[in-house]
Amino acid sequence: MKQAIHFGAGNIGRGFIGALFSESGYHVSFVDVAEQVIDGLNEQGQYRVNMAQEREESVLVENVSGINNMKDEDAVIAKIMEATYLTTAIGPNILPRIAPLIARGIEARVKGNLATGPDLVPASDLDVATDMSAGSEKLYIIACENQIGATDILKGHILSHLSDEAKADLAGKVYFFNSAVDRIVPIQEGHSLDVLVEPYYEWVVETTEDIPHVSGMTIVDDLAPFIERKLFTVNTGHAVIAYYGYLAGKTTIDETLDDPKIEQEVRETLKETGAYLVKQYGLDENEHLAYIDKNIERFKNSYLNDGVTRVGRAPIRKLGPEDRLVRPAVQAQKAGLAYSHLAKAIAAALLFDYAEDEEAVKIQEMIAQGGPERVLTEVSGLEADSELAKEVVRQYGAMKK
């Protein structure tokens, strides 16, 4: 059976990427440190993906197993040696942590040996069920993260851990493709392997190579319009709803959008990101406005029961210079377009003081020490005297009163 190895056995991994590989006839080996999930995958070998909608619908995902990379690195390396696809859905900040292990797997793959410790030991000396001919097959690596150029980032970390000999031998054997992923997966209740997801999904992969088919994967020559359209509509919109909902004392995303004033503010924010996207990529303006409307309707799905604190979590990452709030605001300013609603959304993120979120607590500490200006300069990479930073600070002051 065809093999895929996926780093991240969380809800996105199981409910989205892993499910598509299983549907396409792959055995999926999930790699994670969540022992309960890994044990469950190995014991059950299957789980269900349930659709968050009125009509009951589910998909049975079979041919799955798990590996705890903290306990069995050799098993991970063995799977990398025989896999056709290696994917991730673990969060951009975790990519550097898994890169050394992936590099060892690639090193072993191109040399035809299983890497253990500081040396390379012939796989025949170890009890691993690895087809050594797999080392001559192609491996496709795709980071499925909410981050522009996530695979490029992962590739850089992997290459830094590879020997010069292995790097020279990658051509024609290991490929790295950037991608854009889109599916809303809320926090799950209980400890079941089953996952609740929204019916809609999109997985776009950038390549000109003729690669093995995966159900639900869309291949494009140029990813930039797709990933920025997704990030600055879906991710921006989702985050903006969460921060306004939190400030309004709402619990869920759909409950937040029941407030027409918040829905209108979200829509105006997405019109600003849309104006940039239309100008930058030549998108059809009416089609993009319809795309905004479609996504706002997705966010209203009450069957997701998606919490504002889940969606708003990790505000340091979300306020990064290349992420969903700051980058479109900067680009809009550079293009001479309106950005006041984006500035207000950034201010709302600065007011996200959820005590159970480590990054939110850190931001509040930074504000207490140096005001919102400190966050904007140190986290968002803005010049303190830039017009955008000044507008954010002004909006912050108005909202805090």
DRENDREN-894505 format. One record per residue: x, y, z of N, C-alpha, C in turn; residue in one letter. Coordinates in steps of 0.05 Angstrom, whole numbers, plus 32768, in hexadecimal, padded with zeros to 4 digits. Layout:
REM residues N
XYZXYZXYZA;...
This chain:
REM residues 401
80117FE88000800080008000801180198000M;8008802E7FF2801680477FF280188052800EK;802D806180148032806B802F80338089802FQ;802780958044802980B1804A802F80B48067A;804180C7806E804880CC808A804080E98090I;803180ED80A58026810780AB802E810F80C7H;803C812680CA8043813080E4802D814180EFF;802181388106800B814681127FF281358111G;7FEC812881287FD4811681297FBD81258135A;7FBE813F81357FA8814F81407F8F814F812EG;7F7D816181337F63816081257F6681688108N;7F78817A81017F7C818180E57F89816980D6I;7F9D815D80E37FAB814780D77F98813080D1G;7F88812880E67F76811280E37F5D811980D2R;7F53813280D77F3A813980CA7F3C814480AEG;7F54814880A57F578155808A7F6C8146807AF;7F86814B807F7F9B8140806D7F9C8122806EI;7F9D811780877F9E80FA80897F8680EC807CG;7F6E80F8807F7F5680EC80747F5880EB8056A;7F63810080497F658100802C7F7980EC8022L;7F8F80E880317FA280D380297F9580B7802BF;7F8780B380417F79809980447F658094802ES;7F5680A880277F4380A680117F50809F7FF7E;7F6A80A87FF47F7980A47FDB7F88808A7FDBS;7F8480787FEF7F90805E7FEF7FAB805D7FFCG;7FB28070800D7FCB8070801B7FC780668037Y;7FDC805880427FDD8053805F7FEA806C806AH;7FDD8078807F7FE68091808B7FF3808B80A6V;800C809280A98019809080C3801B80AC80CFS;800C80B080E5800C80C980F3802280CA8107F;803180E08107804780E4811A804080FA812EV;804180F4814780398107815C804480FE8176D;80438111818A804B810A81A58033810681B7V;801B810881AC8003810481BC7FFE80E681BFA;800780DB81D5800880BE81D87FEC80B181D6E;7FD880BE81E27FBD80B281E17FB380B081C5Q;7FB880C481B47FAF80C481997FBE80AF8189V;7FD980AE818C7FE9809A817E7FE1807E8185I;7FDD8079819F7FD5805E81A77FB98057819CD;7FA7806B819B7F8D806681907F8E805F8173G;7F9E806D81647FA1806781477FAB804B8142L;7FBF804381537FCA8028814F7FB780128158N;7FA78018816C7F94800481767F7C80018164E;7F718018815A7F598017814A7F5E8016812CQ;7F73802381237F79802381067F65803180F5G;7F53804081027F3F804F80F27F3180638104Q;7F23807680F87F13808A81067F00809680F2Y;7EEE80A780FC7EDA80B380EB7EDE80D280EAR;7EDA80DD80D37ED980FA80CF7EBC810180CBV;7EB1811080DE7E94811880DE7E91813480D4N;7E7D813980C37E78815380B77E66816480CAM;7E6F817D80CE7E60818F80DF7E4A819C80CEA;7E33818E80CD7E1D819780BD7E03818B80C8Q;7DEC819480BE7DD3818A80C87DCF816C80C1E;7DD5816580A97DD2814980A07DEB813980AAR;7DE5812280B77DFB811180C17E0B810580AAE;7E25810980AB7E3680FE80967E5280FA80A2E;7E5E80E3809C7E7980DE80A67E8980CD8092S;7EA280CE80957EB580BF80847EC680AD8096V;7EC88093808F7ED98081809E7EF580838093L;7F08808980A47F24808B809C7F33807280A6V;7F3D806280937F4A8049809A7F67804A8092E;7F75803380987F91803080917FA28047809DN;7F9F804A80B77FAF805F80C67FBD805280DEV;7FD3805E80E57FE2805680FD7FF0806E8108S;7FFD806A811E800B8081812B8027807A8135G;8038808E81368053808B8140805980A28154I;8062809B816B806A80B0817F808780B68179N;808C80CE816E80A780D5816680BA80D9817EN;80AF80DD819680C080DF81AD80CA80C481B7M;80BC80AF81AF80C3809481B880CF808381A3K;80C98088818980D28076817480DA8085815BD;80F18092815C80FA80A281458101808F812EE;810B8077813481128065811E80FA805D810DD;80E3805A811A80CA8054810C80C2806B80F9A;80C68083810380C0809A80F280D2809B80DAV;80EC809680DE80FF809680C880F9808080B4I;80F1806980BE80EA805380AD80D2805A809BA;80BF806880A680A78070809680AF80858082K;80C18097808980CA80AC807680D7809E805EI;80E58088806480F4807A804F80E1806E803AM;80C98066804380B780598030809F806A8027E;809C8082803180858092802B8087809F8010A;807080A48004806E80B47FEC806A80D17FF3T;805980D68008805480F18011805C80F4802EY;8067810C8035806C81148051805F812F8054L;804B81308066803D8149806A803D81518088T;8036816A808D8035817380A9801C818480ADT;8012818480C57FFD819680CE8000819980ECA;801581A780F4801D81A88110802081C4811BI;801D81D88109802281F48110803D81FD8107G;803F821480FB8059821D80F08070821E8104P;80698224811D807E82278131808C820C8138N;807E81F68132808981DB8138809A81D08122I;809981DC810B80A881D180F480C681CE80FAL;80D381E2810780F081DE810D80F581C6811EP;80E281BF812F80E781A9814280E7818D8135R;80D7818B812080D58170811280E9816E80FCI;80F5818480F38108818480DD8120817180E1A;812D817080F88143815E80FB813C814080F7P;812581388100811D811C80FD8116811780E0L;8108812980D38103812680B6811D812480A6I;8130813580AE8149813580A08157811A80A3A;8155810E80BA816180F380BE815380DF80ACR;813980E180A9812A80CF8098813280D2807BG;813580EB8072813D80F18057815A80E78052I;816B80EC8065818780E28063818880C48060E;817880B6807081778099806E816B80918053A;8157809F804A814980988031815C80998019R;816A80B08017817B80B37FFF819480A28000V;819C8099801881B38087801B81AB806A801CK;819180658020818880498021818E803C803CG;8191804C805181978041806C8184804E8080N;8180804080968170804B80AC8183805A80BEL;817E807480C2818F808480D38188808180F0A;819C8079810081978078811D81AF8084812BT;81A98095813F81BF80A2814D81D080B2813BG;81EB80B3814081FD80C38130820580B48117P;8200809B81148209808B80FE81F2808280ECD;81F9807780D581E5806B80C481E8804D80C6L;81D3804080CE81D4802380D281C3801580BDV;81CD800180AF81BD7FF4809A81A37FEA80A6P;818D7FEF809781737FE880A181707FCA80A6A;81807FBA8099817F7F9D809D81877F9680BAS;81957FA880C7819E7FA280E381897FA980F7D;81737FB580EE815E7FBD810081437FB080F8L;81327FAC810C81197FA0810881057FB480FED;81077FBD80E580F47FD080DA80EA7FC580BFV;80D07FC980BB80C47FBF80A380C57FD5808DA;80DD7FDA808380E07FEF806F80E97FE38054T;80DC7FEB804080E37FE3802580FA7FF5801CD;81127FEB801A81297FFB8014812980067FF8M;81197FF97FE6811780047FCB8108801F7FCBS;80FB80257FE280EC803F7FE380FF80567FE1A;811880527FE8812B80687FE8812F80747FCCG;812880647FB7812C806E7F9C8112807B7F91S;80FC807A7FA180E480877F9980E480A47FA1E;80D180B37F9780CF80CF7F9D80BF80D47FB7K;80C880E87FC680BB80F07FDF80B1810D7FDBL;809881117FE0808C812C7FDD808681377FF9Y;8092814E8000808E815A801B807D81738018I;8068817480288055818A8027804E81928044I;805481AA804C804B81B58066803081C28063A;801C81B68070800181C0806E7FFA81D28086C;800681E98085800381FC809C7FF782168092E;7FEC822580A57FE28240809F7FF9825480A0N;800A8252808C80238262808B802B8264806EQ;8031827C8065803B827F804A805782728048I;805B8262803480758255802F807D82428045G;806982348052806F822280688082820C8060A;807E82018048809081EB803F80AC81F5803BT;80AF820D803080C98219802D80D7821C8048D;80C78224805C80D38227807780DC820C8081I;80CB81F8807E80D381DD808780EB81D38078L;80EB81D8805E810281CF804E811C81DB8058K;811C81F5805E813482028068813E81F58082G;812C81EE8094813481E180AD813E81C580A7H;813281B78095813B819C808F8157819C8082I;815B81AE806F817581B08061818B81B68075L;818581C68089819A81CD809D81A381B580ADS;8194819F80AC819C818780BB81A5817080A9H;81A78175808F81AF8161807C81CD81638076L;81DA814D807181F6814D806981F88158804CS;820F816280458213816C8029820E81568015D;8216813E801C82128127800B81F481228005E;81E48123801B81C7811E801881BB81358008A;81C3814E800D81B881647FFE81BD81617FE0K;81D481587FD981DB81557FBD81CC813F7FAFA;81C0812D7FC081B281167FB5819481197FB6D;818A81307FBC816D81347FBF815F81377FA4L;816D81427F90816081477F768153812F7F6BA;813A81317F63812B811B7F57812281077F6CG;8128810B7F85811F80F87F9A810D81047FAFK;8113811D7FB78103812A7FCB80FA81457FC1V;80E0814A7FC380D481637FB880C581717FCFY;80C6818C7FCE80B9819C7FE380A581AE7FD5F;808B81AC7FDD807681BC7FD0806881CD7FE5F;806481E77FE0805481F77FF1803681F27FECN;802681F88000800981F27FFD7FF98206800DS;7FDF820680077FCB821680177FB58202801FA;7FAE820380397F9981F180437F8382018050V;7F6B81F7804E7F54820580587F3E81F18061D;7F3B81EE807B7F2481DF80867F2281E780A3R;7F0A81ED80AC7F0581F580C87F0181DB80D8I;7F1281D880EC7F1081C180FE7F1081CB811AV;7EF981CB81287EF781D681437F0481C48158P;7F0681CE81717F0F81BD81877EFB81A6818AI;7F05818E818E7EF4817781917EEE817081AEQ;7ED6816681B37ECF815E81CE7ED6814181D2E;7EDE813A81EA7EE4811E81F07EFF811581E6G;7F0480FB81E67F1E80F181DF7F1D80DD81C8H;7F0880DF81B87F0480CD81A17F1880D5818BS;7F1F80C1817B7F2F80C781637F1F80D5814DL;7F0480D2814F7EF380DE813B7EF680FC813BD;7EF2810981247EF7812581217EDE81328114V;7ED68149811F7EC1815981147ECD816F8103L;7EC5817180E97ED0818580D77EB9819280C7V;7EBF81A980BC7EAB81B580A97EAD81A5808FE;7E9781A480807E97819580677EAB81A18052P;7EAD81BC80527EBE81C9803E7EDC81C58044Y;7EEC81C1802F7F0981C180327F1681C98018Y;7F2F81D1801A7F3F81D780027F5C81D28008E;7F6981C37FF77F8681BD7FFA7F9381C37FDFW;7FA281D87FDD7FAF81E07FC47FCD81DD7FC7V;7FD981CF7FB47FF681C97FB4800381D57F9BV;801A81E27F9F802881EF7F89803E81DD7F7EE;803A81D57F65804F81C57F58804A81C37F3AT;805F81BF7F2B805C81B97F0F8063819C7F09T;8069818D7F1F807081717F1C805681607F18E;805981497F0C804381367F0A804581247F22D;803581297F368037811B7F50802081077F54I;802480F37F65800F80DF7F6A7FF680EC7F74P;7FDF80E27F6B7FC580ED7F717FBE80EB7F8EH;7FB381007F997FA781007FB47F8C810D7FB1V;7F7780FF7FBA7F5C81097FB87F5A81247FC7S;7F4E81387FBB7F4981517FC87F6081657FC5G;7F77815D7FB97F8E816F7FB67F8B817D7F9BM;7F8D81977F9B7F8D81A77F837FA981B17F7CT;7FB281AC7F647FCD81B37F5C7FCC81CE7F4CI;7FDE81E07F537FE081FA7F457FFD82007F40V;800282117F2B801D82197F248027822F7F37D;801582417F40801C82587F51800982597F69D;801482547F80800482527F987FFD826E7FA4L;800D82827F9E800A829C7FAC7FEE82A77FADA;7FE082A87F967FC482B37F987FB282A27FA9P;7FB682887FA97FA482767FB97FAA82787FD7F;7FC382787FDE7FCA82787FFB7FC482938007I;7FC982A97FF97FC382C380047FA582C88005E;7F9782BF7FF07F7A82C27FF17F6E82B38008R;7F78829B800D7F6E828B80247F768297803EK;7F90829D80427F9A82A8805C7F8D82C28063L;7F8A82D4804F7F8082EF80547F6282F28051F;7F5582DB804D7F3782DB804E7F2E82C88064T;7F3582AF80627F2C829B80767F3A829F8091V;7F5482A080917F6282A280AA7F5F82BE80B7N;7F6182D380A67F5C82EE80B07F4082F080BBT;7F2C82E880AC7F1182EA80B57F0B82DB80CEG;7F1582C280D07F1282B180E77F1D82BF8100H;7F3682C980FD7F4382D681147F3482EF811DA;7F2C82FF810A7F1E831881107F048312811FV;7EF582FE81167EDC82F781247EE382EF8140I;7EF882DF81447EFF82D5815E7F0682EC8171A;7F1682FF81687F1E8315817A7F0783288181Y;7EF7832E816D7EDF833E81737ECB832F8185Y;7EC9831581807EB7830581907EC0830481ADG;7EDA830181B07EE582FF81CB7EE0831A81DAY;7EE5833081CD7EE1834A81D97EC3834F81E0L;7EB1834281D07E95834681D47E89833181E7A;7E9A832081F27E91830C82057E8282F581F8G;7E8782F081DE7E7B82DA81D07E8A82C081D6K;7E7D82AA81D17E8A829081D67E94828381BCT;7E83828381A77E8A8275818F7E8B82898177T;7E96827F81617E98828F81497E7D8295813DI;7E6C8281813B7E51828581307E4182988141D;7E438296815B7E3582A9816E7E3F82C58169E;7E5982C881657E6482E381607E5882EF8147T;7E5582DF81327E4B82EA81197E2D82EF811AL;7E2082E7812F7E0482EE81337E01830C8138D;7E17831981407E17833681457E1C8344812AD;7E088352811F7E0B835E81047E2283728102P;7E27838081187E3D839481187E5883868115K;7E5C836F81237E75836181207E7783558104I;7E62834980FA7E63833E80DF7E6A835380CBE;7E5F836B80CE7E66838180BB7E83838980BEQ;7E8D838A80D67EA9839180DA7EBC837C80CEE;7EB5836380D17EC4834D80C47EC4835080A6V;7EAC8356809B7EA98358807E7EBA83708074R;7EBA838680827EC9839D80797EE78397807BE;7EEF8388808F7F0C838180917F14836F8079T;7F03835D80727F09834B805C7F0783598041L;7EF8836E803F7EF8837F80277F13838C8024K;7F208394803A7F3A83A080387F4F838C802FE;7F4F8374803B7F62835F80317F5B83588014T;7F428358800D7F3A83527FF27F4383667FDEG;7F42837F7FE57F4C83947FD37F6983907FCCA;7F7983887FE17F9583827FDC7F98836A7FC9Y;7F8983557FCE7F8B833D7FBE7F8383427FA2L;7F6E83517F9E7F6583577F837F7A83677F74V;7F86837A7F817F9B838A7F747FB4837A7F6FK;7FBC836A7F827FD5835B7F817FD483457F6CQ;7FBE83367F6B7FBC831E7F5A7FA883207F43Y;7F9C83377F407F89833A7F2A7F7083297F2DG;7F6883247F467F4F83147F4B7F3783247F41L;7F2283167F3A7F0983237F337EFC832D7F4DD;7EF683477F4E7EED83537F677ED283467F70E;7EBF83437F5D7EA583387F657EA8831B7F6EN;7EBA830B7F617EBE82F07F697ECA82EE7F85E;7EDC83017F8B7EE883017FA57ED483097FBBH;7EC3831C7FB57EAF83247FC87E9C830C7FCEL;7E9782FC7FB97E8682E47FBD7E9682D07FCEA;7EB082CF7FCB7EC182BD7FDB7EC082C67FF9Y;7EC082E07FFE7EBD82EA80197EA382E28025I;7E8D82E580157E7382DE801F7E7182C08026D;7E7D82B080147E7C829380197E8A828C8033K;7EA0829980387EAF829280517EA2829C806AN;7E9582B380687E8682BC80807E6F82A98086I;7E63829D80717E4E828980767E5A82708082E;7E728269807A7E80825280877E83825680A4R;7E8C826F80AB7E90827580C87E77827480D8F;7E60827780CB7E47827680DA7E3D825A80E0K;7E4B824680D87E43822A80DC7E42822480FAN;7E2A822281057E26821E81227E2E8201812AS;7E2E81EF81167E3581D3811D7E5381D08124Y;7E6381E4811D7E7F81E381247E8381EA8141L;7E7281FB814C7E74820381687E90820C816FN;7E9C821C815E7EB88223815F7EBD823B8172D;7ECD823681877ED1824A819B7EE382628193G;7EDC827A819C7EEC829181957F08828F81A1V;7F0B828381B87F26828181C47F37826D81B4T;7F2B825881A87F3B824681987F458254817FR;7F33826281727F3A826F81597F4E8286815DV;7F4B829481747F5C82AB817A7F7682A48186G;7F7B828A818D7F938282819B7FAC8289818BR;7FC2828A819A7FDD828F818E7FDE82AA8180A;7FD682C0818D7FD682DA81807FF282E48178P;800782DB8185802282E4817C802782DB815FI;802082C2815A802382B8813E801182C7812BR;7FF882CB81347FE582D881227FEB82F5811DK;7FFB8302812F8003831D812C801F831F811FL;8029830981158043830981088043831980EEG;805A832380E5805C833480CD8052832780B3P;8053830C80B2804A82FE809A802F82F0809DE;802182F680B3800982E780B87FF082F780B1D;7FD982ED80B97FBF82F480AF7FB5831180B4R;7FC0831E80C87FB7833980CF7FCA834F80C5L;7FE4834B80CC7FF7836080C67FFF836180A9V;8005834A809D800E834A80817FFA8358806ER;7FE08350806F7FCE835E805C7FCB837C8062P;7FCD8383807C7FCC83A080827FE483AF8077A;7FFB83A3807A801483AF806F801283B28051V;8009839C80448007839C80277FF383B0801DQ;7FDC83B2802B7FC883C680247FD383E28026A;7FE283E8803B7FEE8402803F800184088028Q;801283F48022802683F8800C801883FE7FF2K;800183F17FEE7FF383F47FD47FE1840D7FD4A;7FE1841C7FE97FD084347FEB7FB3842E7FEFG;7FAD84177FFA7F92840E7FFF7F8A8413801CL;7F70841180227F668415803D7F6F83FE804FA;7F74840480687F7C83EF807B7F7283F58097Y;7F5F8407809B7F56840F80B57F4883F880C4S;7F3983E880B57F2B83D180C27F3F83BC80CAH;7F5483B880BA7F6983A580C17F7883AF80DAL;7F7D83C980DB7F8A83D480F37F7983D0810CA;7F5F83D281097F4E83CE81207F4E83B08128K;7F50839E81147F518382811A7F6B837B8129A;7F81838881217F9A8383812F7F98838D814CI;7F8B83A481507F8683AE816B7F76839B817BA;7F62838F816F7F51837B817D7F6283638186A;7F74835B81757F868344817C7F98834C8194A;7FA0836581957FB1836E81AB7FA1836E81C6L;7F86836F81C47F75836F81DC7F6C835381E4L;7F76833E81D57F6F832381DB7F80831A81F3F;7F74831C820B7F83831782247F7A82FD8231D;7F7482E982217F6A82D0822C7F8082C3823DY;7F7A82C082577F8F82B7826A7F99829B8266A;7F8A828A82587F93826F82537FA4826C823AE;7FA98281822C7FB9828182147FD4828D821AD;7FE9827D8218800482868220800D829E820FE;8007829E81F5800F82B581E57FFF82CE81EBE;7FE682CB81F27FD682E281F97FE082EF8213A;7FE882DE82267FF482E8823F800E82F78239V;801E82EC8227803882F88220803383148214K;801F831682028019832F81F580118344820AI;8000833C821D7FF7834F8231800F83588243Q;802283468248803A834E8257804A83638247E;804C835E822D805B8371821C804D838C821BM;8033838C821A802483A5821A802783B48234I;802783A5824A802A83B18265804683BE8267A;805A83B3825A807583BD825C807B83D38248Q;807083D18230807783E5821C806083EE820AG;804883E98213803083F18203802D83E081EAG;801783E581DC801283D581C3802883D981AEP;803683F081B0804B83F6819D806183E0819EE;806683D681B7807B83C181B9807483A881AAR;805A83A081AC80518388819E8053838C8180V;804B83A48177804B83A9815A806783AA814FL;807A83B3815E809683B3815480A383988157T;80A1838C816E80B08373817380A2835A8168E;8088835A816780798342815D807183468140V;8067835D813A805C8362811F806F836E810BS;808683778115809B838181038094839C80F7G;808383AC8104807B83C680FA808D83DC8106L;809383F080F680A184078101808D84178113E;8097841F812A8085842C813D807884458133A;808784538120807C846C8116806E846880FBD;8069844F80F3805B844A80D9803E845280DDS;8031845980C78015846180C88003844A80D1E;800A843280C97FFB841A80D17FFD841680EFL;8015841780FA801884148117800984298126A;800B8442811D7FFD8458812A7FDF8453812AK;7FD4844981137FB8844481117FAF842E8124E;7FC0841981267FB9840381387FB9840D8155V;7FCC841D815C7FCD842781787FB58439817DV;7FAD844981697F96845A816D7F7D84498171R;7F7A843481607F63842381637F638413817DQ;7F7B840B81857F7E83FD819F7F74840E81B6Y;7F7D842881B67F74843A81CB7F56843E81CCG;7F4B844081B47F2E844581B27F1E842C81BCA;7F28841481B57F1A83FC81BD7F1D83F581DAM;7F3383FE81E67F3983F782017F2984078215K;7F1F841E820C7F0F8430821E7EF584238226K;
